Amino acid sequence: MTFDQRYPEEEWPRALSRVAVDPELTLVLASTRQQRRIGIKVYGYVIPRPIVLPINGSDRAQVTDCQDSSKSGQADAKTGRPRTVGVPRNPVTAVLVRGADGRWRVSSIKHPGGSC
């Protein structure tokens, strides 16, 4: 279940701020609202294969991933019928920052396309 199905919209920022910060936080909120407006929801699950690059005491970490997103995608919100299907080898790069509370949160995600 995704955050937009688990929480009412007014609670999305609070729920997501546990795991994300700007600019990614704002981007995810905006894209989820847009998807809801046009009748799209996400379905399925992604199988991660992350590699965390050494951080050497830094408050910033880069994670690369070759995700298997072949069992996920976008679906029609009313019918649940899939509109898109992910790919088995999807390259992703994320930057995480450590907050004052010591928790790591995603600050950016890039999907460069292609395969890995």
C-alpha positions as CSV (number, residue, x, y, z in Angstrom):
1,M,0.0,0.0,0.0
2,T,1.3,3.4,-0.8
3,F,1.1,6.5,1.3
4,D,-1.7,8.0,-0.8
5,Q,-3.8,5.0,-0.1
6,R,-2.9,4.8,3.6
7,Y,-3.3,8.4,4.6
8,P,-5.7,11.2,3.8
9,E,-4.2,13.9,1.6
10,E,-3.8,16.4,4.4
11,E,-1.5,13.9,6.2
12,W,0.7,13.2,3.2
13,P,3.4,15.8,3.9
14,R,3.8,14.6,7.5
15,A,3.9,11.0,6.5
16,L,6.4,11.5,3.7
17,S,8.6,13.9,5.7
18,R,9.6,10.8,7.8
19,V,11.5,9.5,4.8
20,A,12.0,12.4,2.4
21,V,13.1,16.1,2.3
22,D,13.0,18.7,-0.4
23,P,13.4,18.8,-3.3
24,E,12.1,15.2,-3.5
25,L,9.4,15.6,-0.9
26,T,7.7,18.4,-2.9
27,L,8.1,16.5,-6.2
28,V,6.5,13.3,-4.8
29,L,3.6,15.3,-3.3
30,A,3.0,17.2,-6.5
31,S,3.2,14.1,-8.8
32,T,0.9,12.1,-6.5
33,R,-1.7,14.8,-6.5
34,Q,-1.5,15.1,-10.3
35,Q,-1.9,11.3,-10.7
36,R,-4.9,11.4,-8.4
37,R,-6.4,14.2,-10.5
38,I,-6.1,12.3,-13.8
39,G,-7.3,9.0,-12.3
40,I,-4.0,7.1,-12.0
41,K,-2.7,5.0,-9.0
42,V,0.4,2.9,-8.6
43,Y,0.3,-0.8,-8.2
44,G,2.5,-3.7,-7.4
45,Y,6.0,-3.7,-5.8
46,V,9.6,-3.0,-6.7
47,I,12.4,-5.4,-5.8
48,P,15.4,-3.2,-4.8
49,R,19.1,-4.2,-5.4
50,P,20.8,-1.2,-3.8
51,I,24.5,-0.3,-3.5
52,V,25.4,2.3,-1.0
53,L,28.5,4.2,-1.8
54,P,30.9,4.9,1.1
55,I,29.9,7.9,3.1
56,N,33.1,8.3,5.3
57,G,31.3,10.2,8.1
58,S,29.4,12.5,5.7
59,D,25.8,13.5,6.2
60,R,25.1,12.7,2.6
61,A,25.0,9.3,0.9
62,Q,24.5,8.2,-2.7
63,V,22.7,5.0,-3.4
64,T,22.6,3.3,-6.8
65,D,20.1,0.6,-7.6
66,C,19.2,-1.7,-10.4
67,Q,15.6,-2.2,-9.4
68,D,13.3,-4.9,-10.7
69,S,10.1,-2.9,-11.3
70,S,8.5,-5.4,-13.6
71,K,5.7,-6.2,-11.1
72,S,4.7,-2.5,-10.7
73,G,3.4,0.4,-12.7
74,Q,0.5,2.8,-13.1
75,A,-3.1,1.6,-13.2
76,D,-6.5,3.2,-13.8
77,A,-7.7,4.3,-10.4
78,K,-11.3,3.2,-11.1
79,T,-10.8,-0.2,-12.7
80,G,-7.4,-1.1,-11.4
81,R,-6.4,-2.1,-14.9
82,P,-2.6,-1.6,-15.5
83,R,-1.7,1.3,-17.9
84,T,2.1,0.8,-17.6
85,V,4.4,-2.0,-16.5
86,G,7.9,-1.5,-15.2
87,V,11.0,-3.2,-16.4
88,P,13.2,-5.9,-14.8
89,R,16.4,-3.8,-14.8
90,N,15.6,-0.2,-14.0
91,P,18.6,2.1,-13.0
92,V,18.0,4.5,-10.2
93,T,20.2,6.9,-8.3
94,A,19.2,8.4,-5.0
95,V,20.8,11.0,-2.7
96,L,20.0,10.7,1.1
97,V,20.8,13.3,3.7
98,R,21.1,12.7,7.5
99,G,18.9,15.0,9.5
100,A,19.6,16.6,12.9
101,D,17.7,13.7,14.4
102,G,20.1,11.2,12.8
103,R,17.6,9.8,10.4
104,W,18.4,9.4,6.7
105,R,15.9,10.8,4.2
106,V,15.8,10.9,0.4
107,S,16.5,14.3,-1.0
108,S,16.6,13.3,-4.7
109,I,15.9,10.4,-7.0
110,K,17.0,10.2,-10.6
111,H,15.8,7.6,-13.2
112,P,18.3,8.0,-16.0
113,G,16.6,5.4,-18.2
114,G,18.2,2.5,-20.1
115,S,19.0,-0.7,-18.4
116,C,21.6,-1.9,-15.9
